[in-house]
């Protein structure tokens, strides 16, 4: 194994100066669609003939790209909530994706998969504690699935502030990807940059190529011919003076992974041809980000526009108070977020008070909850590490603590970014976020007998759909019926 790693290092050091490298990053993610009380996805008629969109997208994108070997060459992130669903519904597809990263490690000594903040939360809008939990859970999920630590982490919507980057660095993340307009000054997207953080820490940032990433995402003609793309579109982005000076250049194209076969039919075929024939024939070496960083570490620093994201020209207002990035009256976003924030504040208080009776550090235990929840760690081991004096409490107190941790788990789900991305409140995505909040309310109720539902429903009344004029509290009442014992009475 040591000889293999040494061979990989020698290969990296001997890279030919002046080469042109192409990195294709796919952001593969689906929001959780399951009813949190039943863990079942309700039928989605718009996905017909498939039962739901997860099944449809798997058939059109995840499975064909995995079978074609495209994941072997991609730089990619696979959302934890999507990976969890694939593990249950299509384990063979997930296994092929995981094995792609393992083959990359065997060949180059580094992986080609990145972790993802667990719930696709907009981290600049999260509390410091929630940032730590989102990063810790994302890294924990990655470690369990891929068998090694993640070097990179994809941020939801590339939404970033300095604290989020610093939290990532504290947890061992060394690089991420941003849009070029998230830099505070002019940058050269063909090279990585270092961002200074707190207490001497830093992180490497890759900026994707905006013209090509946008063209691949939104222009059918751009991806109609892989040979033309490699022979014409790619060279046009190279800086000739850098090639003459023998400096390497990286063209990073970052898109939603679902583009390749779902959003754009047959584009999985385009991707395969580009990887295997088009790019190499035009002098481009397919390369992933950690491998490139090992060969050519960042030599320059950059300051960022903070907070910022790749799909909002107003910073992060799209997921906060609303902005012109979506049509219509987006004021419902601020009202919905305020309702969720109020619920989370009260839930955090209850968690800290009551979980603190059995856990030495409730927040450290929350950061480490995912393995015990998913059966990757035994309850005995968890209590030995986090129980007061390393002791598992009496059965009823242990049960109550686990219920509270589970309430925190769904509380995190309620901030899934998709609930705020689109133009209206009366959509499935905001309903799902409200549904996850209801599950957290249920767990607090079962554990403590404390009613958080009344205030939450009252707060939801302030948010209103501009399409159907339904208010948030009405949407709450339309959620699927559950057993009466699971929730406090709703007047």
C-alpha positions as CSV (number, residue, x, y, z in Angstrom):
1,X,0.0,0.0,0.0
2,X,2.9,2.4,0.9
3,X,4.5,1.7,-2.5
4,X,1.1,2.4,-4.2
5,X,0.9,5.8,-2.5
6,X,4.5,6.6,-3.3
7,X,3.8,5.8,-6.9
8,X,0.8,8.0,-6.9
9,X,2.8,10.9,-5.4
10,X,5.5,10.5,-8.1
11,X,2.9,10.5,-10.8
12,X,1.5,13.8,-9.5
13,X,4.9,15.4,-9.2
14,X,5.8,14.5,-12.8
15,X,2.8,16.2,-14.4
16,X,3.8,18.0,-17.5
17,X,3.8,21.8,-17.1
18,X,1.6,23.6,-19.4
19,X,-1.0,20.9,-19.8
20,X,-4.6,21.7,-20.0
21,X,-6.8,19.9,-17.5
22,X,-10.6,19.4,-17.6
23,X,-12.6,18.8,-14.4
24,X,-16.3,17.9,-14.7
25,X,-18.1,18.3,-11.4
26,X,-21.5,16.8,-10.9
27,X,-23.6,17.9,-7.9
28,X,-25.9,14.9,-7.3
29,X,-28.7,15.7,-4.9
30,X,-32.3,15.2,-4.2
31,X,-34.2,16.6,-1.2
32,X,-35.8,14.1,1.2
33,X,-39.3,13.3,-0.1
34,X,-40.3,10.7,2.6
35,X,-43.1,11.3,5.0
36,X,-41.1,11.6,8.2
37,X,-43.8,9.6,10.2
38,X,-43.9,6.6,7.8
39,X,-40.6,6.9,5.9
40,X,-42.5,6.4,2.7
41,X,-42.6,8.6,-0.4
42,X,-46.1,9.4,-1.5
43,X,-46.9,8.8,-5.2
44,X,-45.9,11.8,-7.4
45,X,-48.2,11.8,-10.5
46,X,-45.9,14.2,-12.3
47,X,-43.2,11.5,-12.3
48,X,-45.5,9.0,-14.2
49,X,-44.8,6.3,-15.3
50,X,-42.5,6.2,-12.2
51,X,-43.8,6.2,-8.7
52,X,-41.8,9.3,-7.8
53,X,-39.1,11.6,-9.0
54,X,-36.4,9.7,-7.2
55,X,-37.2,6.6,-9.3
56,X,-37.5,8.7,-12.4
57,X,-34.2,10.4,-12.0
58,X,-32.4,7.2,-11.0
59,X,-33.6,5.6,-14.2
60,X,-32.7,8.5,-16.4
61,X,-29.5,9.7,-14.7
62,X,-27.9,7.9,-11.7
63,X,-28.1,4.4,-13.1
64,X,-27.0,5.0,-16.7
65,X,-24.1,7.3,-15.6
66,X,-23.0,4.7,-13.0
67,X,-23.2,1.8,-15.6
68,X,-21.3,3.8,-18.2
69,X,-18.5,4.5,-15.7
70,X,-18.9,8.2,-15.8
71,X,-18.5,8.5,-12.1
72,X,-15.0,7.2,-12.4
73,X,-13.9,10.3,-14.2
74,X,-16.2,12.9,-12.6
75,X,-15.5,15.0,-9.6
76,X,-18.8,14.6,-7.7
77,X,-20.8,15.0,-4.5
78,X,-23.7,12.7,-3.7
79,X,-26.1,14.2,-1.2
80,X,-26.5,12.1,2.0
81,X,-30.3,12.2,1.8
82,X,-30.1,10.9,-1.8
83,X,-27.5,8.3,-0.8
84,X,-29.7,7.1,2.0
85,X,-32.6,6.6,-0.4
86,X,-30.4,4.8,-3.0
87,X,-29.1,2.5,-0.3
88,X,-32.6,1.3,0.3
89,X,-34.1,1.5,-3.1
90,X,-31.2,0.9,-5.6
91,X,-28.2,-0.4,-3.6
92,X,-26.5,-1.7,-6.8
93,X,-26.5,1.9,-8.2
94,X,-25.1,3.3,-5.0
95,X,-22.5,0.6,-4.9
96,X,-21.2,1.5,-8.4
97,X,-20.9,5.1,-7.4
98,X,-19.0,4.4,-4.2
99,X,-16.7,2.0,-6.1
100,X,-15.9,4.7,-8.6
101,X,-14.3,6.8,-5.8
102,X,-12.5,3.7,-4.5
103,X,-11.0,3.0,-7.9
104,X,-9.9,6.7,-8.1
105,X,-8.2,6.3,-4.7
106,X,-6.4,3.1,-5.9
107,X,-5.2,4.8,-9.0
108,X,-4.3,8.3,-7.8
109,X,-4.1,8.1,-4.0
110,X,-7.0,10.6,-3.6
111,X,-10.7,10.3,-4.1
112,X,-12.9,12.0,-6.6
113,X,-16.0,12.3,-4.4
114,X,-16.7,15.3,-2.1
115,X,-18.8,15.4,1.0
116,X,-21.9,17.6,1.3
117,X,-23.3,19.5,4.2
118,X,-25.9,17.0,5.4
119,X,-29.3,18.6,4.9
120,X,-28.5,20.9,2.0
121,X,-28.9,23.8,4.4
122,X,-27.9,27.3,3.5
123,X,-25.1,27.5,6.0
124,X,-24.7,31.3,6.2
125,X,-28.3,31.3,7.5
126,X,-27.6,28.6,10.1
127,X,-26.4,29.1,13.7
128,X,-22.8,28.3,14.6
129,X,-24.0,25.1,16.3
130,X,-26.0,24.1,13.3
131,X,-23.1,24.7,10.9
132,X,-21.0,22.4,13.0
133,X,-23.7,19.7,13.0
134,X,-24.3,20.0,9.2
135,X,-20.6,19.6,8.5
136,X,-20.1,16.9,11.1
137,X,-23.0,14.8,9.8
138,X,-22.0,15.3,6.2
139,X,-18.5,14.1,6.9
140,X,-19.7,11.2,9.1
141,X,-22.0,10.0,6.3
142,X,-19.2,10.3,3.8
143,X,-16.7,8.4,6.0
144,X,-19.2,5.5,6.5
145,X,-20.0,5.2,2.8
146,X,-16.6,5.7,1.1
147,X,-14.3,4.3,3.8
148,X,-12.0,7.4,4.0
149,X,-12.1,11.0,5.1
150,X,-13.5,13.6,2.8
151,X,-11.0,16.3,1.6
152,X,-13.6,18.5,-0.1
153,X,-17.1,19.5,0.8
154,X,-19.9,20.9,-1.5
155,X,-22.0,23.7,0.0
156,X,-25.7,23.9,-0.8
157,X,-26.1,26.4,-3.6
158,X,-22.4,27.2,-2.9
159,X,-23.8,29.5,-0.2
160,X,-21.0,30.6,2.0
161,X,-19.8,32.9,4.7
162,X,-16.5,33.0,6.4
163,X,-17.7,31.1,9.5
164,X,-19.0,28.2,7.3
165,X,-15.6,27.9,5.7
166,X,-13.8,28.0,9.0
167,X,-16.1,25.4,10.5
168,X,-15.3,23.2,7.5
169,X,-11.6,23.7,8.0
170,X,-11.9,22.9,11.7
171,X,-13.4,19.6,10.7
172,X,-10.6,18.8,8.3
173,X,-12.1,19.9,5.0
174,X,-9.4,21.4,2.7
175,X,-11.2,22.6,-0.4
176,X,-14.6,23.6,-1.8
177,X,-16.1,25.0,-5.0
178,X,-17.6,28.4,-5.6
179,X,-18.9,30.6,-8.5
180,X,-16.5,33.1,-9.9
181,X,-18.7,36.0,-8.9
182,X,-18.3,35.0,-5.2
183,X,-14.8,36.4,-5.3
184,X,-14.5,40.0,-4.1
185,X,-12.0,40.8,-6.9
186,X,-11.0,39.6,-10.3
187,X,-9.8,36.0,-10.3
188,X,-8.4,33.5,-12.8
189,X,-10.8,30.5,-12.6
190,X,-8.1,28.3,-14.2
191,X,-6.2,28.0,-10.9
192,X,-7.2,27.4,-7.2
193,X,-7.0,30.1,-4.5
194,X,-6.4,30.0,-0.8
195,X,-8.8,31.8,1.6
196,X,-7.5,32.9,5.0
197,X,-9.7,32.0,7.9
198,X,-9.5,32.4,11.7
199,X,-6.6,31.4,13.9
200,X,-4.2,30.7,11.1
201,X,-6.5,28.3,9.3
202,X,-7.1,28.4,5.5
203,X,-9.1,26.6,2.8
204,X,-8.6,26.1,-0.9
205,X,-11.3,27.4,-3.3
206,X,-11.8,26.3,-6.9
207,X,-13.9,28.7,-9.0
208,X,-15.9,27.0,-11.8
209,X,-15.8,28.3,-15.4
210,X,-19.0,30.3,-15.7
211,X,-19.5,30.5,-19.5
212,X,-19.1,26.7,-19.9
213,X,-20.9,25.7,-16.8
214,X,-23.8,27.9,-17.8
215,X,-23.8,26.7,-21.4
216,X,-23.7,23.1,-20.4
217,X,-26.6,23.7,-17.9
218,X,-28.9,25.8,-20.0
219,X,-28.0,25.7,-23.7
220,X,-29.0,22.6,-25.6
221,X,-26.6,23.4,-28.5
222,X,-23.5,23.5,-26.2
223,X,-23.9,19.8,-25.4
224,X,-25.1,18.6,-28.8
225,X,-21.7,17.4,-30.0
226,X,-18.9,16.3,-27.5
227,X,-16.2,16.5,-30.2
228,X,-17.2,20.1,-31.1
229,X,-17.4,21.0,-27.4
230,X,-13.9,19.6,-26.8
231,X,-12.3,21.0,-29.9
232,X,-13.9,24.4,-29.9
233,X,-15.6,25.4,-26.7
234,X,-12.9,24.2,-24.4
235,X,-9.8,25.7,-26.2
236,X,-11.6,29.1,-26.3
237,X,-11.4,29.2,-22.5
238,X,-7.6,28.7,-22.3
239,X,-5.2,31.5,-21.8
240,X,-2.6,31.2,-24.5
241,X,0.1,33.1,-22.6
242,X,-0.1,30.7,-19.7
243,X,0.3,27.8,-22.1
244,X,3.4,29.5,-23.7
245,X,4.8,30.0,-20.2
246,X,4.3,26.4,-19.3
247,X,1.7,27.0,-16.7
248,X,-1.1,24.4,-16.1
249,X,-4.7,25.4,-16.6
250,X,-7.8,23.8,-15.1
251,X,-11.2,24.3,-16.7
252,X,-13.7,23.4,-14.1
253,X,-17.3,22.8,-15.3
254,X,-19.7,22.5,-12.4
255,X,-23.4,21.6,-12.9
256,X,-26.2,19.8,-11.3
257,X,-25.5,16.1,-11.9
258,X,-29.1,15.4,-12.9
259,X,-28.4,17.4,-16.0
260,X,-26.8,14.3,-17.6
261,X,-29.8,12.3,-18.6
262,X,-32.7,13.8,-16.6
263,X,-32.8,17.5,-17.2
264,X,-31.1,16.9,-20.6
265,X,-32.0,13.6,-22.2
266,X,-29.0,11.7,-23.7
267,X,-26.5,14.0,-22.1
268,X,-25.1,11.0,-20.2
269,X,-24.0,9.9,-23.7
270,X,-22.4,13.3,-24.3
271,X,-20.6,13.0,-21.0
272,X,-19.2,9.6,-21.8
273,X,-17.9,10.6,-25.2
274,X,-16.4,13.8,-23.9
275,X,-14.6,11.9,-21.1
276,X,-13.3,9.0,-23.1
277,X,-12.8,10.5,-26.6
278,X,-13.5,14.2,-27.1
279,X,-11.4,15.8,-24.4
280,X,-8.3,13.5,-24.7
281,X,-8.3,13.9,-28.5
282,X,-8.3,17.7,-28.1
283,X,-5.3,17.7,-25.6
284,X,-7.3,17.9,-22.4
285,X,-6.5,15.5,-19.5
286,X,-9.5,14.7,-17.3
287,X,-8.6,15.5,-13.8
288,X,-10.4,15.8,-10.4
289,X,-10.0,18.5,-7.9
290,X,-8.0,16.9,-5.1
291,X,-5.7,15.3,-7.5
292,X,-5.1,18.7,-9.3
293,X,-4.6,20.4,-5.9
294,X,-1.9,17.8,-5.0
295,X,-0.1,18.5,-8.3
296,X,-0.6,22.3,-8.3
297,X,-1.4,23.7,-4.9
298,X,-2.9,27.2,-4.6
299,X,-0.2,29.9,-4.8
300,X,-2.5,33.0,-4.5
301,X,-5.0,34.2,-2.0
302,X,-8.5,35.7,-2.6
303,X,-11.1,37.4,-0.5
304,X,-14.8,36.5,-1.0
305,X,-18.1,38.3,-1.3
306,X,-19.8,37.3,1.9
307,X,-22.4,36.0,2.2
308,X,-23.0,34.8,-1.4
309,X,-24.2,31.9,-3.4
310,X,-24.2,30.7,-7.0
311,X,-27.9,31.2,-7.8
312,X,-28.8,34.5,-6.1
313,X,-27.5,37.8,-7.2
314,X,-28.6,39.3,-3.9
315,X,-26.3,37.4,-1.7
316,X,-28.5,34.8,0.0
317,X,-31.8,36.7,0.1
318,X,-33.4,34.0,-2.1
319,X,-33.5,31.7,1.0
320,X,-34.1,34.3,3.6
321,X,-36.4,37.3,3.2
322,X,-37.0,36.8,-0.5
323,X,-35.8,38.7,-3.6
324,X,-36.3,39.2,-7.3
325,X,-34.5,36.0,-8.1
326,X,-38.0,34.4,-8.0
327,X,-41.1,35.8,-9.5
328,X,-44.1,37.1,-7.5
329,X,-44.3,38.1,-3.8
330,X,-41.5,36.3,-2.0
331,X,-42.2,37.7,1.4
332,X,-43.5,34.3,2.5
333,X,-39.9,33.1,2.7
334,X,-39.1,35.4,5.5
335,X,-42.2,34.5,7.4
336,X,-41.6,30.8,7.0
337,X,-38.0,31.1,8.1
338,X,-39.0,33.1,11.1
339,X,-41.5,30.4,12.1
340,X,-38.9,27.7,11.7
341,X,-36.3,29.7,13.6
342,X,-38.7,30.3,16.5
343,X,-39.4,26.6,16.6
344,X,-35.7,25.7,16.5
345,X,-34.9,28.2,19.3
346,X,-37.5,26.6,21.6
347,X,-36.5,23.1,20.6
348,X,-32.8,23.9,21.3
349,X,-33.7,25.1,24.8
350,X,-35.6,22.0,25.6
351,X,-32.8,19.8,24.1
352,X,-30.1,21.5,26.1
353,X,-32.1,21.4,29.3
354,X,-33.3,17.8,29.3
355,X,-30.6,16.0,27.2
356,X,-28.1,17.8,29.5
357,X,-29.4,15.6,32.3
358,X,-27.9,12.5,30.7
359,X,-25.2,13.8,28.3
360,X,-22.0,15.4,29.3
361,X,-22.1,17.7,26.3
362,X,-25.5,17.6,24.5
363,X,-24.2,19.5,21.4
364,X,-21.1,17.3,20.9
365,X,-23.4,14.3,21.2
366,X,-25.7,15.8,18.6
367,X,-22.8,16.2,16.2
368,X,-22.0,12.5,16.7
369,X,-25.6,11.3,16.6
370,X,-25.7,10.1,13.0
371,X,-23.7,6.9,13.5
372,X,-25.7,5.7,16.4
373,X,-29.0,6.6,14.7
374,X,-28.1,4.7,11.6
375,X,-26.7,1.7,13.4
376,X,-23.0,2.3,12.5
377,X,-22.2,2.6,16.2
378,X,-23.6,0.8,19.1
379,X,-25.7,2.5,21.8
380,X,-23.1,1.3,24.4
381,X,-20.3,2.9,22.6
382,X,-22.3,6.2,22.2
383,X,-23.1,6.4,25.9
384,X,-19.5,5.5,26.8
385,X,-18.3,8.5,24.8
386,X,-21.1,11.0,25.6
387,X,-23.0,9.9,28.7
388,X,-22.4,11.7,31.9
389,X,-19.4,9.9,33.5
390,X,-19.5,7.5,30.5
391,X,-22.6,5.9,31.9
392,X,-25.8,4.9,30.1
393,X,-28.7,6.2,32.2
394,X,-31.9,4.4,33.2
395,X,-33.9,3.0,30.4
396,X,-36.6,5.7,30.4
397,X,-34.0,8.5,30.5
398,X,-32.0,6.9,27.7
399,X,-35.2,6.6,25.6
400,X,-36.1,10.3,26.3
401,X,-32.6,11.4,25.3
402,X,-32.7,9.5,22.0
403,X,-36.1,11.0,21.3
404,X,-34.7,14.5,21.8
405,X,-31.8,13.7,19.5
406,X,-34.2,12.5,16.9
407,X,-36.2,15.7,17.3
408,X,-33.0,17.6,16.6
409,X,-32.4,15.4,13.6
410,X,-35.8,16.4,12.0
411,X,-35.4,20.0,13.1
412,X,-32.3,20.1,10.9
413,X,-34.3,18.6,8.0
414,X,-36.8,21.5,8.3
415,X,-34.2,23.9,7.0
416,X,-33.6,22.0,3.7
417,X,-32.8,24.7,1.2
418,X,-35.3,23.6,-1.5
419,X,-38.2,24.8,0.7
420,X,-37.1,28.4,0.0
421,X,-35.6,28.1,-3.5
422,X,-38.7,28.3,-5.6
423,X,-41.3,31.1,-6.2
424,X,-44.2,30.1,-4.0
425,X,-45.2,28.7,-0.6
426,X,-47.9,26.3,-1.9
427,X,-45.4,23.8,-3.4
428,X,-44.2,20.4,-2.3
429,X,-40.8,21.7,-1.1
430,X,-42.1,24.2,1.6
431,X,-44.7,21.6,2.6
432,X,-41.9,19.1,3.1
433,X,-40.0,21.5,5.3
434,X,-43.1,22.2,7.4
435,X,-43.7,18.4,7.6
436,X,-40.2,17.8,9.0
437,X,-40.8,20.5,11.5
438,X,-44.1,18.8,12.5
439,X,-42.1,15.5,13.1
440,X,-39.7,17.4,15.4
441,X,-42.8,18.8,17.3
442,X,-44.1,15.3,17.6
443,X,-40.8,14.0,19.1
444,X,-40.6,16.8,21.6
445,X,-44.2,16.1,22.6
446,X,-43.6,12.3,23.0
447,X,-40.4,12.9,25.0
448,X,-41.5,15.8,27.2
449,X,-45.2,16.4,26.8
450,X,-44.3,20.0,25.8
451,X,-46.6,21.5,23.1
452,X,-44.5,23.4,20.4
453,X,-47.2,23.0,17.8
454,X,-49.5,25.8,18.9
455,X,-46.9,28.6,18.6
456,X,-45.5,27.2,15.3
457,X,-48.9,27.1,13.6
458,X,-49.6,30.6,14.8
459,X,-46.3,31.7,13.4
460,X,-47.0,30.0,10.1
461,X,-50.1,32.1,9.6
462,X,-47.9,35.1,8.6
463,X,-46.7,33.3,5.4
464,X,-49.0,33.2,2.4
465,X,-49.0,31.8,-1.1
466,X,-49.4,34.4,-3.8
467,X,-50.6,31.7,-6.2
468,X,-53.4,30.1,-4.2
469,X,-53.5,32.5,-1.2
470,X,-53.2,29.6,1.2
471,X,-51.5,30.5,4.4
472,X,-48.8,28.4,6.1
473,X,-51.1,27.3,8.9
474,X,-53.6,26.0,6.4
475,X,-50.8,24.1,4.7
476,X,-49.8,22.6,8.1
477,X,-53.4,21.4,8.6
478,X,-53.3,19.7,5.1
479,X,-50.3,17.5,6.0
480,X,-51.0,13.8,6.1
481,X,-53.0,12.6,9.1
482,X,-51.1,10.9,11.9
483,X,-52.2,9.1,15.0
484,X,-53.6,11.6,17.6
485,X,-51.2,10.4,20.3
486,X,-48.3,11.6,18.2
487,X,-49.1,15.3,18.4
488,X,-50.7,17.7,20.9
489,X,-54.3,18.7,20.2
490,X,-54.6,21.2,17.4
491,X,-57.4,23.7,17.9
